[in-house]
Amino acid sequence: MNLKRRTRVVGEVFTGSLNDIMFFLLLFFLITSTLATPNVLKLLLPSATSGTQSVKHPITISVDADLQYAINSTPVTSDMLEAALRAEIQGQVDPAVLLKVDKTIQVQNLVDLLDIGNRLKIKMVLATQTSKQ
C-alpha cells in the first residue's frame, strides 16, 4: 500500500510587514540623529548687526623662533609676560590680543600663551599668512 502524503509542507516567511517596520526604523533614526549634538568645537563666530565697524587696535604679542616675546614691539621676558599683559589691558572693557607667532615654535608654547589669555579673560586671535596660489 502506498500511503505517501501528496501535499508538501513548504516553509514561507511573509515579508510584507517588514517593509513598514524598516521604514519606521529609518525615520526614527533619522530624527534622533538630527537631535543629537556631538562634541563639537565651540567657536565664537562674528556677527554683523550694523554696517558700521568700530576701529579697535588690539594688543599685539609677537613670538619669534628663539622664543623671544614682545608686546606691541616692546621686548618682554617669558616670566614677565603675564604681568606686562595685565598692565596693558588695564582699563580696557573688552580686551583683544593679536598673536603673531613664528610657525616653527612648538605647540606647547602657543598653548601657554592661550592659557595666559584665558586666565586674564582676553579674546585672542592668531594671525596667519595668506597662501600664495
The first five atom37 places (N, CA, C, CB, O) and aatype in JSON, in Angstrom:
{
  "aatype": [12, 2, 10, 11, 1, 1, 16, 1, 19, 19, 7, 6, 19, 13, 16, 7, 15, 10, 2, 3, 9, 12, 13, 13, 10, 10, 10, 13, 13, 10, 9, 16, 15, 16, 10, 0, 16, 14, 2, 19, 10, 11, 10, 10, 10, 14, 15, 0, 16, 15, 7, 16, 5, 15, 19, 11, 8, 14, 9, 16, 9, 15, 19, 3, 0, 3, 10, 5, 18, 0, 9, 2, 15, 16, 14, 19, 16, 15, 3, 12, 10, 6, 0, 0, 10, 1, 0, 6, 9, 5, 7, 5, 19, 3, 14, 0, 19, 10, 10, 11, 19, 3, 11, 16, 9, 5, 19, 5, 2, 10, 19, 3, 10, 10, 3, 9, 7, 2, 1, 10, 11, 9, 11, 12, 19, 10, 0, 16, 5, 16, 15, 11, 5],
  "atom_mask": [
    [1, 1, 1, 1, 1],
    [1, 1, 1, 1, 1],
    [1, 1, 1, 1, 1],
    [1, 1, 1, 1, 1],
    [1, 1, 1, 1, 1],
    [1, 1, 1, 1, 1],
    [1, 1, 1, 1, 1],
    [1, 1, 1, 1, 1],
    [1, 1, 1, 1, 1],
    [1, 1, 1, 1, 1],
    [1, 1, 1, 0, 1],
    [1, 1, 1, 1, 1],
    [1, 1, 1, 1, 1],
    [1, 1, 1, 1, 1],
    [1, 1, 1, 1, 1],
    [1, 1, 1, 0, 1],
    [1, 1, 1, 1, 1],
    [1, 1, 1, 1, 1],
    [1, 1, 1, 1, 1],
    [1, 1, 1, 1, 1],
    [1, 1, 1, 1, 1],
    [1, 1, 1, 1, 1],
    [1, 1, 1, 1, 1],
    [1, 1, 1, 1, 1],
    [1, 1, 1, 1, 1],
    [1, 1, 1, 1, 1],
    [1, 1, 1, 1, 1],
    [1, 1, 1, 1, 1],
    [1, 1, 1, 1, 1],
    [1, 1, 1, 1, 1],
    [1, 1, 1, 1, 1],
    [1, 1, 1, 1, 1],
    [1, 1, 1, 1, 1],
    [1, 1, 1, 1, 1],
    [1, 1, 1, 1, 1],
    [1, 1, 1, 1, 1],
    [1, 1, 1, 1, 1],
    [1, 1, 1, 1, 1],
    [1, 1, 1, 1, 1],
    [1, 1, 1, 1, 1],
    [1, 1, 1, 1, 1],
    [1, 1, 1, 1, 1],
    [1, 1, 1, 1, 1],
    [1, 1, 1, 1, 1],
    [1, 1, 1, 1, 1],
    [1, 1, 1, 1, 1],
    [1, 1, 1, 1, 1],
    [1, 1, 1, 1, 1],
    [1, 1, 1, 1, 1],
    [1, 1, 1, 1, 1],
    [1, 1, 1, 0, 1],
    [1, 1, 1, 1, 1],
    [1, 1, 1, 1, 1],
    [1, 1, 1, 1, 1],
    [1, 1, 1, 1, 1],
    [1, 1, 1, 1, 1],
    [1, 1, 1, 1, 1],
    [1, 1, 1, 1, 1],
    [1, 1, 1, 1, 1],
    [1, 1, 1, 1, 1],
    [1, 1, 1, 1, 1],
    [1, 1, 1, 1, 1],
    [1, 1, 1, 1, 1],
    [1, 1, 1, 1, 1],
    [1, 1, 1, 1, 1],
    [1, 1, 1, 1, 1],
    [1, 1, 1, 1, 1],
    [1, 1, 1, 1, 1],
    [1, 1, 1, 1, 1],
    [1, 1, 1, 1, 1],
    [1, 1, 1, 1, 1],
    [1, 1, 1, 1, 1],
    [1, 1, 1, 1, 1],
    [1, 1, 1, 1, 1],
    [1, 1, 1, 1, 1],
    [1, 1, 1, 1, 1],
    [1, 1, 1, 1, 1],
    [1, 1, 1, 1, 1],
    [1, 1, 1, 1, 1],
    [1, 1, 1, 1, 1],
    [1, 1, 1, 1, 1],
    [1, 1, 1, 1, 1],
    [1, 1, 1, 1, 1],
    [1, 1, 1, 1, 1],
    [1, 1, 1, 1, 1],
    [1, 1, 1, 1, 1],
    [1, 1, 1, 1, 1],
    [1, 1, 1, 1, 1],
    [1, 1, 1, 1, 1],
    [1, 1, 1, 1, 1],
    [1, 1, 1, 0, 1],
    [1, 1, 1, 1, 1],
    [1, 1, 1, 1, 1],
    [1, 1, 1, 1, 1],
    [1, 1, 1, 1, 1],
    [1, 1, 1, 1, 1],
    [1, 1, 1, 1, 1],
    [1, 1, 1, 1, 1],
    [1, 1, 1, 1, 1],
    [1, 1, 1, 1, 1],
    [1, 1, 1, 1, 1],
    [1, 1, 1, 1, 1],
    [1, 1, 1, 1, 1],
    [1, 1, 1, 1, 1],
    [1, 1, 1, 1, 1],
    [1, 1, 1, 1, 1],
    [1, 1, 1, 1, 1],
    [1, 1, 1, 1, 1],
    [1, 1, 1, 1, 1],
    [1, 1, 1, 1, 1],
    [1, 1, 1, 1, 1],
    [1, 1, 1, 1, 1],
    [1, 1, 1, 1, 1],
    [1, 1, 1, 1, 1],
    [1, 1, 1, 1, 1],
    [1, 1, 1, 1, 1],
    [1, 1, 1, 0, 1],
    [1, 1, 1, 1, 1],
    [1, 1, 1, 1, 1],
    [1, 1, 1, 1, 1],
    [1, 1, 1, 1, 1],
    [1, 1, 1, 1, 1],
    [1, 1, 1, 1, 1],
    [1, 1, 1, 1, 1],
    [1, 1, 1, 1, 1],
    [1, 1, 1, 1, 1],
    [1, 1, 1, 1, 1],
    [1, 1, 1, 1, 1],
    [1, 1, 1, 1, 1],
    [1, 1, 1, 1, 1],
    [1, 1, 1, 1, 1],
    [1, 1, 1, 1, 1],
    [1, 1, 1, 1, 1]
  ],
  "atom_positions": [
    [[0.8, -1.17, 0.0], [0.0, 0.0, 0.0], [0.86, 1.25, 0.0], [-0.92, -0.01, 1.17], [1.82, 1.38, 0.75]],
    [[0.48, 2.14, -0.83], [1.23, 3.37, -0.99], [0.53, 4.48, -0.2], [1.38, 3.75, -2.49], [-0.47, 5.04, -0.66]],
    [[1.07, 4.8, 1.03], [0.44, 5.79, 1.91], [1.26, 7.09, 2.0], [0.25, 5.2, 3.31], [1.33, 7.7, 3.07]],
    [[1.84, 7.5, 0.95], [2.62, 8.74, 0.97], [1.7, 9.95, 0.95], [3.59, 8.79, -0.22], [0.59, 9.92, 0.41]],
    [[2.2, 11.0, 1.55], [1.47, 12.27, 1.5], [1.67, 12.93, 0.16], [1.92, 13.21, 2.63], [2.79, 12.96, -0.36]],
    [[0.62, 13.44, -0.38], [0.74, 14.09, -1.66], [0.99, 15.6, -1.51], [-0.5, 13.85, -2.48], [1.52, 16.23, -2.42]],
    [[0.62, 16.16, -0.39], [0.84, 17.61, -0.2], [2.12, 17.81, 0.61], [-0.38, 18.27, 0.53], [2.33, 17.19, 1.65]],
    [[2.93, 18.68, 0.11], [4.17, 19.0, 0.81], [3.96, 20.24, 1.66], [5.33, 19.21, -0.18], [3.19, 21.13, 1.31]],
    [[4.65, 20.29, 2.79], [4.61, 21.47, 3.64], [5.79, 22.36, 3.23], [4.67, 21.09, 5.18], [6.95, 21.95, 3.32]],
    [[5.48, 23.56, 2.79], [6.5, 24.48, 2.33], [6.6, 25.62, 3.36], [6.18, 25.02, 0.9], [5.6, 26.23, 3.71]],
    [[7.83, 25.89, 3.83], [8.02, 26.97, 4.8], [8.1, 28.32, 4.09], [0.0, 0.0, 0.0], [8.87, 28.48, 3.14]],
    [[7.3, 29.29, 4.54], [7.3, 30.62, 3.94], [7.48, 31.66, 5.04], [5.99, 30.86, 3.16], [7.04, 31.48, 6.17]],
    [[8.13, 32.74, 4.67], [8.26, 33.88, 5.56], [7.58, 35.05, 4.86], [9.77, 34.2, 5.89], [7.96, 35.43, 3.76]],
    [[6.57, 35.6, 5.51], [5.85, 36.72, 4.92], [6.61, 38.01, 5.27], [4.37, 36.78, 5.44], [6.75, 38.38, 6.43]],
    [[7.09, 38.67, 4.23], [7.92, 39.86, 4.44], [7.18, 41.15, 4.09], [9.17, 39.77, 3.61], [7.81, 42.21, 3.98]],
    [[5.89, 41.09, 3.93], [5.14, 42.29, 3.6], [5.17, 43.33, 4.7], [0.0, 0.0, 0.0], [5.24, 44.52, 4.4]],
    [[5.14, 42.93, 5.94], [5.14, 43.9, 7.03], [6.56, 44.37, 7.39], [4.47, 43.3, 8.26], [6.71, 45.37, 8.09]],
    [[7.59, 43.68, 6.93], [8.95, 44.1, 7.22], [9.28, 45.43, 6.56], [9.93, 43.03, 6.76], [10.08, 46.2, 7.09]],
    [[8.69, 45.7, 5.41], [8.93, 46.99, 4.76], [8.45, 48.14, 5.63], [8.23, 47.04, 3.4], [9.14, 49.15, 5.76]],
    [[7.29, 47.99, 6.23], [6.77, 49.04, 7.11], [7.65, 49.22, 8.34], [5.33, 48.71, 7.54], [7.9, 50.35, 8.76]],
    [[8.12, 48.14, 8.9], [8.97, 48.22, 10.1], [10.29, 48.9, 9.75], [9.23, 46.82, 10.7], [10.76, 49.74, 10.52]],
    [[10.89, 48.56, 8.63], [12.15, 49.18, 8.23], [11.97, 50.67, 7.95], [12.72, 48.48, 6.99], [12.85, 51.47, 8.26]],
    [[10.83, 51.05, 7.37], [10.56, 52.45, 7.1], [10.46, 53.25, 8.4], [9.28, 52.6, 6.27], [11.02, 54.34, 8.51]],
    [[9.75, 52.72, 9.38], [9.61, 53.41, 10.66], [10.93, 53.47, 11.42], [8.55, 52.72, 11.52], [11.22, 54.47, 12.08]],
    [[11.74, 52.43, 11.34], [13.06, 52.47, 11.97], [13.95, 53.51, 11.31], [13.72, 51.09, 11.92], [14.68, 54.23, 11.99]],
    [[13.9, 53.59, 10.0], [14.69, 54.59, 9.28], [14.28, 56.0, 9.69], [14.53, 54.4, 7.76], [15.14, 56.85, 9.94]],
    [[12.98, 56.26, 9.76], [12.51, 57.57, 10.19], [12.95, 57.88, 11.62], [10.99, 57.66, 10.09], [13.38, 58.99, 11.92]],
    [[12.84, 56.89, 12.5], [13.22, 57.09, 13.9], [14.69, 57.46, 14.02], [12.92, 55.82, 14.72], [15.04, 58.39, 14.74]],
    [[15.56, 56.74, 13.32], [16.99, 57.01, 13.41], [17.37, 58.33, 12.75], [17.78, 55.88, 12.79], [18.29, 59.01, 13.21]],
    [[16.7, 58.7, 11.68], [16.97, 59.99, 11.05], [16.59, 61.15, 11.97], [16.21, 60.1, 9.73], [17.32, 62.13, 12.08]],
    [[15.46, 61.04, 12.63], [15.01, 62.11, 13.52], [15.9, 62.19, 14.75], [13.54, 61.88, 13.94], [16.27, 63.29, 15.17]],
    [[16.25, 61.06, 15.34], [17.09, 61.11, 16.54], [18.52, 61.53, 16.23], [17.09, 59.76, 17.22], [19.18, 62.11, 17.08]],
    [[19.01, 61.25, 15.02], [20.38, 61.66, 14.7], [20.48, 63.17, 14.5], [20.87, 60.94, 13.45], [21.54, 63.74, 14.75]],
    [[19.41, 63.82, 14.06], [19.46, 65.27, 13.93], [19.33, 65.96, 15.28], [18.35, 65.75, 13.0], [19.79, 67.09, 15.43]],
    [[18.73, 65.32, 16.25], [18.58, 65.92, 17.57], [19.83, 65.76, 18.42], [17.4, 65.31, 18.29], [20.06, 66.56, 19.32]],
    [[20.62, 64.76, 18.15], [21.84, 64.52, 18.93], [22.9, 65.53, 18.5], [22.35, 63.06, 18.75], [23.15, 65.7, 17.31]],
    [[23.52, 66.18, 19.48], [24.6, 67.12, 19.17], [25.92, 66.5, 19.59], [24.38, 68.5, 19.89], [26.13, 66.26, 20.77]],
    [[26.78, 66.23, 18.65], [28.08, 65.64, 19.01], [28.97, 66.68, 19.66], [28.77, 65.05, 17.77], [28.66, 67.87, 19.65]],
    [[30.08, 66.23, 20.22], [31.05, 67.15, 20.81], [31.74, 67.9, 19.69], [32.09, 66.39, 21.7], [32.56, 67.35, 18.95]],
    [[31.4, 69.16, 19.58], [31.98, 69.99, 18.53], [32.74, 71.13, 19.18], [30.89, 70.51, 17.57], [32.58, 71.41, 20.37]],
    [[33.54, 71.79, 18.39], [34.27, 72.94, 18.88], [33.31, 74.1, 19.07], [35.41, 73.33, 17.91], [32.49, 74.39, 18.2]],
    [[33.41, 74.76, 20.19], [32.6, 75.93, 20.43], [33.37, 77.14, 19.94], [32.23, 76.06, 21.94], [34.37, 77.54, 20.53]],
    [[32.89, 77.73, 18.86], [33.56, 78.85, 18.24], [32.73, 80.11, 18.42], [33.82, 78.58, 16.76], [31.5, 80.07, 18.33]],
    [[33.38, 81.2, 18.67], [32.72, 82.48, 18.7], [32.84, 83.08, 17.31], [33.33, 83.43, 19.79], [33.87, 83.64, 16.94]],
    [[31.77, 82.95, 16.54], [31.79, 83.46, 15.18], [31.3, 84.89, 15.16], [30.93, 82.58, 14.26], [30.38, 85.24, 15.9]],
    [[31.89, 85.73, 14.35], [31.46, 87.12, 14.31], [30.1, 87.27, 13.66], [32.48, 87.97, 13.57], [29.74, 86.53, 12.74]],
    [[29.34, 88.23, 14.17], [28.05, 88.52, 13.56], [27.93, 90.03, 13.4], [26.88, 87.95, 14.42], [28.32, 90.79, 14.29]],
    [[27.4, 90.45, 12.29], [27.27, 91.88, 12.0], [25.82, 92.29, 12.17], [27.77, 92.21, 10.57], [24.93, 91.75, 11.51]],
    [[25.58, 93.26, 13.05], [24.22, 93.76, 13.22], [24.07, 95.14, 12.6], [23.86, 93.82, 14.71], [22.95, 95.6, 12.37]],
    [[25.16, 95.8, 12.32], [25.1, 97.11, 11.68], [26.18, 97.18, 10.62], [25.24, 98.26, 12.71], [27.09, 96.35, 10.59]],
    [[26.08, 98.19, 9.77], [27.05, 98.34, 8.7], [28.32, 99.04, 9.13], [0.0, 0.0, 0.0], [29.31, 99.03, 8.4]],
    [[28.32, 99.66, 10.31], [29.5, 100.4, 10.74], [30.41, 99.49, 11.54], [29.11, 101.62, 11.57], [29.96, 98.57, 12.22]],
    [[31.69, 99.77, 11.45], [32.67, 98.99, 12.18], [33.39, 99.93, 13.15], [33.68, 98.3, 11.23], [33.73, 101.06, 12.81]],
    [[33.61, 99.43, 14.34], [34.38, 100.22, 15.29], [35.84, 99.85, 15.12], [33.9, 99.99, 16.75], [36.19, 98.67, 15.12]],
    [[36.68, 100.84, 14.99], [38.1, 100.6, 14.8], [38.69, 100.29, 16.17], [38.81, 101.83, 14.13], [38.65, 101.12, 17.08]],
    [[39.21, 99.12, 16.3], [39.78, 98.67, 17.56], [41.2, 98.21, 17.31], [38.92, 97.52, 18.2], [41.45, 97.39, 16.43]],
    [[42.11, 98.74, 18.06], [43.5, 98.36, 17.9], [43.85, 97.35, 18.97], [44.44, 99.61, 17.97], [44.02, 97.71, 20.14]],
    [[43.96, 96.09, 18.59], [44.27, 95.09, 19.61], [45.74, 95.14, 20.02], [43.93, 93.69, 19.09], [46.59, 95.7, 19.32]],
    [[45.99, 94.57, 21.14], [47.36, 94.42, 21.62], [48.01, 93.32, 20.79], [47.41, 94.08, 23.16], [47.37, 92.3, 20.5]],
    [[49.25, 93.51, 20.4], [49.95, 92.53, 19.58], [51.04, 91.85, 20.41], [50.57, 93.19, 18.32], [51.88, 92.5, 21.01]],
    [[50.99, 90.51, 20.42], [52.05, 89.73, 21.05], [52.79, 88.99, 19.94], [51.47, 88.71, 22.12], [52.2, 88.23, 19.17]],
    [[54.09, 89.24, 19.85], [54.91, 88.61, 18.83], [55.87, 87.62, 19.49], [55.69, 89.67, 18.01], [56.45, 87.9, 20.54]],
    [[56.03, 86.47, 18.86], [56.95, 85.45, 19.35], [57.79, 85.0, 18.15], [56.2, 84.23, 20.01], [57.24, 84.55, 17.14]],
    [[59.12, 85.13, 18.27], [59.95, 84.71, 17.15], [60.43, 83.27, 17.37], [61.16, 85.66, 16.99], [60.04, 82.62, 18.33]],
    [[61.25, 82.79, 16.48], [61.69, 81.39, 16.52], [62.56, 81.08, 17.74], [62.46, 81.06, 15.26], [62.66, 79.92, 18.14]],
    [[63.19, 82.11, 18.33], [64.03, 81.91, 19.51], [63.26, 82.08, 20.81], [65.2, 82.87, 19.48], [63.87, 82.19, 21.88]],
    [[61.94, 82.11, 20.73], [61.04, 82.3, 21.88], [61.3, 83.61, 22.61], [61.19, 81.14, 22.86], [61.3, 83.66, 23.84]],
    [[61.51, 84.66, 21.85], [61.63, 85.99, 22.43], [60.3, 86.69, 22.22], [62.82, 86.8, 21.78], [59.83, 86.83, 21.09]],
    [[59.69, 87.12, 23.32], [58.36, 87.7, 23.3], [58.43, 89.22, 23.2], [57.57, 87.28, 24.56], [59.39, 89.84, 23.65]],
    [[57.39, 89.81, 22.59], [57.27, 91.26, 22.5], [55.8, 91.62, 22.54], [57.94, 91.81, 21.22], [54.98, 91.04, 21.83]],
    [[55.46, 92.6, 23.39], [54.1, 93.11, 23.45], [54.12, 94.49, 22.82], [53.56, 93.16, 24.93], [54.79, 95.4, 23.33]],
    [[53.4, 94.66, 21.72], [53.4, 95.91, 20.96], [54.82, 96.37, 20.64], [52.65, 97.01, 21.73], [55.16, 97.54, 20.84]],
    [[55.63, 95.47, 20.16], [57.04, 95.67, 19.78], [57.94, 96.08, 20.94], [57.12, 96.71, 18.7], [59.03, 96.61, 20.72]],
    [[57.5, 95.84, 22.18], [58.34, 96.06, 23.36], [58.79, 94.7, 23.87], [57.59, 96.86, 24.48], [57.95, 93.89, 24.25]],
    [[60.09, 94.41, 23.89], [60.55, 93.09, 24.34], [60.19, 92.81, 25.8], [62.06, 92.98, 24.15], [60.31, 93.68, 26.66]],
    [[59.75, 91.58, 26.03], [59.33, 91.15, 27.37], [59.88, 89.74, 27.58], [57.76, 91.18, 27.54], [59.9, 88.94, 26.64]],
    [[60.32, 89.44, 28.8], [60.76, 88.07, 29.09], [59.55, 87.19, 29.29], [61.68, 88.03, 30.33], [58.45, 87.68, 29.54]],
    [[59.75, 85.89, 29.18], [58.62, 84.96, 29.31], [58.06, 84.95, 30.73], [59.05, 83.55, 28.91], [56.88, 84.68, 30.93]],
    [[58.9, 85.25, 31.72], [58.43, 85.28, 33.1], [57.56, 86.5, 33.37], [59.62, 85.27, 34.06], [56.63, 86.43, 34.18]],
    [[57.84, 87.6, 32.72], [57.12, 88.85, 32.96], [55.98, 89.07, 31.96], [58.09, 90.02, 32.89], [55.36, 90.13, 31.95]],
    [[55.7, 88.07, 31.12], [54.71, 88.24, 30.07], [53.31, 88.47, 30.63], [54.71, 87.02, 29.16], [52.6, 89.36, 30.18]],
    [[52.92, 87.67, 31.61], [51.56, 87.79, 32.15], [51.38, 89.13, 32.87], [51.27, 86.63, 33.11], [50.34, 89.77, 32.72]],
    [[52.37, 89.56, 33.64], [52.26, 90.83, 34.35], [52.23, 92.0, 33.37], [53.43, 91.0, 35.34], [51.46, 92.94, 33.57]],
    [[53.05, 91.95, 32.33], [53.05, 93.03, 31.35], [51.75, 93.07, 30.57], [54.23, 92.87, 30.39], [51.25, 94.15, 30.24]],
    [[51.2, 91.91, 30.28], [49.92, 91.85, 29.57], [48.79, 92.36, 30.45], [49.62, 90.41, 29.1], [47.87, 93.03, 29.96]],
    [[48.84, 92.05, 31.73], [47.83, 92.54, 32.67], [47.89, 94.07, 32.74], [48.05, 91.92, 34.08], [46.85, 94.73, 32.81]],
    [[49.09, 94.63, 32.72], [49.24, 96.09, 32.74], [48.73, 96.72, 31.45], [50.7, 96.47, 32.97], [48.18, 97.83, 31.48]],
    [[48.9, 96.04, 30.32], [48.44, 96.57, 29.03], [46.91, 96.62, 28.94], [49.0, 95.74, 27.9], [46.35, 97.55, 28.36]],
    [[46.24, 95.61, 29.5], [44.78, 95.55, 29.37], [44.08, 96.31, 30.48], [44.31, 94.11, 29.36], [42.85, 96.36, 30.52]],
    [[44.83, 96.9, 31.37], [44.24, 97.65, 32.48], [43.35, 98.76, 31.93], [45.35, 98.25, 33.39], [43.81, 99.6, 31.15]],
    [[42.09, 98.76, 32.32], [41.16, 99.8, 31.91], [40.43, 99.52, 30.61], [0.0, 0.0, 0.0], [39.55, 100.31, 30.25]],
    [[40.73, 98.47, 29.9], [40.03, 98.14, 28.66], [38.77, 97.34, 28.98], [40.95, 97.36, 27.69], [38.78, 96.48, 29.86]],
    [[37.71, 97.62, 28.26], [36.43, 96.94, 28.5], [36.44, 95.53, 27.94], [35.28, 97.73, 27.9], [36.14, 94.58, 28.65]],
    [[36.78, 95.4, 26.68], [36.78, 94.09, 26.01], [38.13, 93.9, 25.34], [35.61, 93.99, 24.97], [38.25, 94.12, 24.13]],
    [[39.16, 93.48, 26.1], [40.5, 93.41, 25.5], [40.61, 92.3, 24.47], [41.54, 93.21, 26.59], [40.03, 91.23, 24.61]],
    [[41.39, 92.6, 23.44], [41.66, 91.62, 22.4], [43.15, 91.62, 22.1], [40.83, 91.92, 21.11], [43.8, 92.67, 22.14]],
    [[43.68, 90.45, 21.82], [45.12, 90.3, 21.56], [45.3, 89.6, 20.22], [45.83, 89.51, 22.72], [44.64, 88.6, 19.93]],
    [[46.19, 90.13, 19.42], [46.56, 89.52, 18.15], [47.89, 88.81, 18.34], [46.64, 90.58, 17.0], [48.89, 89.44, 18.68]],
    [[47.91, 87.5, 18.12], [49.13, 86.7, 18.29], [49.83, 86.56, 16.95], [48.8, 85.3, 18.88], [49.25, 86.08, 15.97]],
    [[51.07, 86.98, 16.91], [51.91, 86.77, 15.73], [53.04, 85.84, 16.16], [52.48, 88.15, 15.16], [54.02, 86.26, 16.76]],
    [[52.87, 84.58, 15.83], [53.76, 83.53, 16.31], [54.48, 82.91, 15.13], [52.98, 82.46, 17.1], [53.87, 82.62, 14.1]],
    [[55.78, 82.7, 15.28], [56.57, 82.04, 14.25], [56.08, 80.6, 14.09], [58.08, 82.07, 14.6], [55.75, 79.94, 15.07]],
    [[56.04, 80.13, 12.86], [55.46, 78.8, 12.61], [56.35, 77.65, 13.07], [55.18, 78.65, 11.14], [55.92, 76.5, 13.05]],
    [[57.59, 77.94, 13.47], [58.49, 76.87, 13.87], [58.47, 76.59, 15.37], [59.88, 77.2, 13.44], [59.1, 75.62, 15.81]],
    [[57.77, 77.39, 16.16], [57.76, 77.12, 17.6], [56.83, 75.95, 17.9], [57.33, 78.37, 18.4], [55.96, 75.61, 17.1]],
    [[57.02, 75.36, 19.06], [56.23, 74.2, 19.45], [54.82, 74.63, 19.85], [56.91, 73.44, 20.6], [54.59, 75.77, 20.25]],
    [[53.91, 73.7, 19.73], [52.52, 73.98, 20.06], [52.37, 74.28, 21.55], [51.63, 72.79, 19.67], [51.51, 75.08, 21.93]],
    [[53.17, 73.68, 22.39], [53.05, 73.9, 23.83], [53.29, 75.36, 24.19], [54.04, 73.0, 24.59], [52.64, 75.9, 25.09]],
    [[54.21, 76.02, 23.5], [54.45, 77.44, 23.76], [53.24, 78.29, 23.38], [55.69, 77.92, 23.01], [52.93, 79.26, 24.06]],
    [[52.57, 77.93, 22.3], [51.36, 78.63, 21.91], [50.24, 78.38, 22.91], [50.92, 78.21, 20.51], [49.49, 79.29, 23.25]],
    [[50.14, 77.15, 23.38], [49.13, 76.82, 24.38], [49.37, 77.58, 25.68], [49.11, 75.31, 24.65], [48.42, 77.98, 26.34]],
    [[50.63, 77.78, 26.04], [50.95, 78.58, 27.23], [50.46, 80.02, 27.08], [52.46, 78.56, 27.51], [49.92, 80.6, 28.02]],
    [[50.63, 80.58, 25.88], [50.13, 81.93, 25.62], [48.61, 81.98, 25.71], [50.59, 82.4, 24.25], [48.05, 82.91, 26.29]],
    [[47.95, 81.0, 25.14], [46.49, 80.95, 25.19], [45.99, 80.75, 26.61], [45.97, 79.83, 24.29], [44.93, 81.26, 26.97]],
    [[46.74, 80.02, 27.42], [46.39, 79.82, 28.81], [46.47, 81.13, 29.6], [47.3, 78.77, 29.45], [45.61, 81.4, 30.44]],
    [[47.48, 81.94, 29.32], [47.59, 83.25, 29.97], [46.4, 84.12, 29.58], [48.92, 83.95, 29.58], [45.81, 84.8, 30.42]],
    [[46.04, 84.1, 28.31], [44.88, 84.86, 27.85], [43.59, 84.38, 28.46], [0.0, 0.0, 0.0], [42.7, 85.19, 28.74]],
    [[43.46, 83.09, 28.68], [42.27, 82.54, 29.31], [42.16, 82.97, 30.77], [42.26, 81.02, 29.21], [41.08, 83.28, 31.26]],
    [[43.3, 83.0, 31.46], [43.29, 83.44, 32.86], [42.92, 84.91, 32.98], [44.64, 83.2, 33.5], [42.25, 85.31, 33.94]],
    [[43.35, 85.72, 32.01], [43.08, 87.16, 32.07], [41.78, 87.54, 31.36], [44.24, 87.91, 31.44], [41.44, 88.73, 31.28]],
    [[41.04, 86.55, 30.85], [39.77, 86.77, 30.15], [39.95, 87.69, 28.94], [38.73, 87.37, 31.12], [39.24, 88.69, 28.79]],
    [[40.9, 87.33, 28.09], [41.21, 88.1, 26.89], [40.83, 87.28, 25.66], [42.72, 88.49, 26.85], [41.06, 86.07, 25.61]],
    [[40.25, 87.95, 24.68], [40.0, 87.29, 23.4], [41.3, 87.29, 22.61], [38.84, 87.99, 22.6], [41.93, 88.34, 22.44]],
    [[41.71, 86.12, 22.13], [42.97, 86.01, 21.41], [42.71, 85.52, 19.99], [43.95, 85.06, 22.14], [41.92, 84.6, 19.76]],
    [[43.4, 86.16, 19.06], [43.28, 85.79, 17.64], [44.68, 85.51, 17.12], [42.57, 86.93, 16.81], [45.6, 86.29, 17.35]],
    [[44.82, 84.41, 16.41], [46.12, 84.03, 15.85], [46.21, 84.55, 14.42], [46.32, 82.48, 15.89], [45.37, 84.23, 13.58]],
    [[47.22, 85.35, 14.16], [47.43, 85.89, 12.81], [48.1, 84.83, 11.95], [48.28, 87.19, 12.86], [49.03, 84.15, 12.38]],
    [[47.63, 84.7, 10.73], [48.21, 83.75, 9.78], [48.56, 84.48, 8.5], [47.24, 82.57, 9.49], [48.09, 85.58, 8.23]],
    [[49.4, 83.83, 7.73], [49.82, 84.39, 6.45], [48.96, 83.77, 5.36], [51.34, 84.12, 6.18], [48.69, 82.57, 5.37]],
    [[48.52, 84.58, 4.42], [47.72, 84.05, 3.34], [48.6, 83.24, 2.39], [47.01, 85.18, 2.59], [49.75, 83.59, 2.14]],
    [[48.05, 82.17, 1.89], [48.82, 81.31, 0.98], [48.8, 81.92, -0.42], [48.24, 79.87, 0.95], [47.79, 82.44, -0.88]],
    [[49.95, 81.85, -1.08], [50.08, 82.37, -2.43], [49.76, 81.26, -3.42], [51.5, 82.94, -2.68], [50.38, 80.2, -3.41]],
    [[48.78, 81.53, -4.26], [48.38, 80.49, -5.23], [48.63, 80.93, -6.64], [46.91, 80.13, -5.07], [48.36, 80.19, -7.58]]
  ]
}
